[in-house]
């Protein structure tokens, strides 16, 4: 067992924690030298060199072209590929959705981008649901749903602009069809971490959604809670949005996304 800078033995847990911290550092800033790594760990350079060397031997980090600098190695691609196969979105989100459906007592959906629409890939009915209507596989317009707005809000700007260039279909009298007004909603969705649909897809149906992130920080899906406007009125949406955001963050964490506070 190696020694720490104060002469006390370095525990296996401490060694693993330092190795993980090195990987996170290189994930944030691409390259770093032993001096930077030591500063990140709060240890002497000789102490930092031990986990650095171990990670390099495993192929998890590698020497950059500039001698003394390290970057993430190809070994991580192998590990990430194996993990990705297991991190099926529906499987990871299901237990969180089930808890959320009980909390809110309304229908919970997970939707992904499917061309020019959002498509529901999972659904959990809350105890208040009076219908067993199955919305799995249903494609809905992006601009008229809370999930769709979340997916739009996190698109690259050029792609978003091209989508907003086409006419926006009016589904109900409350559907937002003005691109400028929709852009304002999308800016709020990015800033607040949630988007709303107030009788915009169907009269009498309200919803709130939040983004689900992958380990790389990309939005892979939207988590939404929806219900009839008499049970889920517009005034209740901010309260529900806090629960939906927290649940979406849980799913994101299960997919490997680390939220830095």
N, C-alpha and C positions, 0 to 999 in steps of 0.2 A: 504494500500500500504506500503510495507516494506521500510526501509531506507538503503541507501548505506553507505559506510564507511566514507564519508565526511558529513553525516547527511542529505543529500538531498534525497527526495523520489526516490525509484527505480522504473522506469517506466516498464509497462508490456512488452514493446519491449525489454528492457534491460534484464528482467527476462527470456524471451524466448531465447534471444541470449546466455545467460549464460548456460541455460539448453542444448541448441544445442551444445555449446562448450564442455560441459562435455561428451555428447554422442560421439562427434568426438574424444576427448581425449581417452576415453575407447576403441573406435574402433581402435585406433592406437597402444595402448600399453597394451591392455587387462585388466589390473588392475591398480588402483590408489587409494591413500588415500586422505582424505580431504585436507591435507597439499599440496599435488601435484596438486589437483584440484584448490585450491586457488591460487597457483602460476601460473597455466595456465590462470586463469581468471584475475589475477592481483588484487585480492581483499583479505580481511581478511577472516580467516577460518570461522568465524561466518556467514559471507555473503555467502560464498560458500556452507555452510551446508544447506541453505534454498532450492535452486534448487535441490541439491543432495537428500534431503529428499522427495521432491515432485516427483522426478523421481522414487525413490524407492517405494513410495506408489502406483504409477501407474504400477509397475512391469517392468519399462523400464530399470532399473539397479537393481542390487541386491548385498547383502553382500557376499564377497568371504569367503572362509574358514578361512582366516586370518582376524580376527576382525579389522574393521577400513578400510579395502580395499573394493573397489567396482569394479564390472564388469558389462558388458551389461546383461540385463535380458531377460527372455523368452517372455516378452511382445513385444519386438522388432520383434521376429519371427512372431507373429501374424500380426503386422503391415506390415512387409516386405512381407509376403505372400499375403496380400490383395493388396499391391502395385504392386507386380510382375504380378498378373493377368492382371492388366491394362497396364503395361509397355510392350506392344507388340512391338517387334523390328520394324516390318514393319510400324506400325502406328507412332511410334516415329521418325523414320528416314525419312518418306515420305516428310514432308515439307522442311527438310534440303536438301534432294536430289533434290527436285524441284528447289530450289534456286541455288544449285550448278550446275545443268544442264544448267541454264540460264547463269551463270557466265562463265562457261568453253565452253558452246555451244557444248558439246559432251555427250555421253551416260554415265549415272551414274548407277552403280549396287551395291547392298548390297548382300554379299555372306556369307554363314556359312559353317562350316566343316560338311561334310556328308561322314563318313567313310574315304575312301582313296581319296576323291575328294572335291572340293569346289562346292557349289550349289547356284545359284542366287535365292534369295527369293523376290527381288524387283528390279525394273528397271524404270528409267525415261529417256526419250529420249531428247537430247538437240535440240535447233533450227537448228543446222547444219546437223543433222542426215538426211541422204538421203534414209534410209531404215526403215521400221517398223518391222524389224526382232525381234521377241520376244525371249529373252534369259532366260526368267523366267523358273526355274526348270532345267536349263541345268547344268549338272555335268561336271566339267573341271578338268584336272590334276593339282594337287597342285603345282608341281615344274615348270609348264609352264605358270602360270598366276600370275599377281601382287597380286590378292586377295589370291590365294593359298599360295604364299610365305609369306604373312603376317600371315596367319593362322599357317603355319609351324613354322615360326620364334618364335611364342609364345607358342609352345608346350613344355611340360616338356622334359628335355634332353633325358631320356631313350626312350620316345615315338618317339621323333624326330629321334634318332639313328636307331630305328627299321624300321621306314619308309624309311630312306635313304639307308638301307641295300638292299632293293629290286631294280632291274634295273629300271632306269628312262627312260620313253618312249620319243623318239625323235618325236616331232610333226612337226617341221620345221628345216631347217638347222641351225637356231639360238637358238634352245632349249638347255638349259643347262642340260646336262645329267651326268656330272662329279660331284659326291657327294661333293668333296672338294671345287670345284668352287661354288656349290650351298650353302654350309655352309658359305662361305665368304659372299655371297649375303644376307643370312639370318642374319648374325651378323650385317651387315650394316643396314638391315631393322629394327632390334631391336634398334640400336643406333640412326638412323635417323628418325624413325617413319614412314617410307614409303618404299614401294618395287615397282620395275619396271618390266615390261615385254615388251621387244622390239622385236616384230615379233617372239615371242617364241611359241605362241599357233597357230597363223595364220599369214601367210606372209601378210604384209601390215597393221597389227593391232598392235597398241601400247597401253599401259595402265599403270596407277600408282594407288596404293592402300595404305590405312592407316588403322590402327586397331581401332575397336570400343570396348570400355571397359564397363563392367557392374559395378554396385555399389561396388562389391567385388574386383574389379581390374582385373577380368578375361577378356580375349579377347573373345567376343561373336560373332564377325563378322568382315568383312573387307568391307570398302567402297572404290569403285574404279571409276575412270574415264577412259574411253577408246574411241579410235577413230582411223580413218585411218591414216597411217603414214605420208601422205602428208599434213594432217591438224594438226596432233599431232606428230610432228617429235621428235626424241630423244632429240634434243636441247631444246625443250619446256617443257619437262617432269619435270625438277626441279621447274620451275615457277608454273606449274599446281599442283605439289605435295604440295606446301604451301597451296593452296586452299582446296585440298582434306584433308590434315591433320586438318585444321581448322574446316572443316565440320564434320569430324569424331569425333573431340573433342566436337562439339556441340551435336551430337547424344549421345556420352558417357555421357555428362552432363544431358541430358534428361533421361538417364537410371539410374541416381543417382551417376555417377562416379565423384568424386571431384578431380580436378587436382591441385596439390600443386606446386606452383612456388617457 
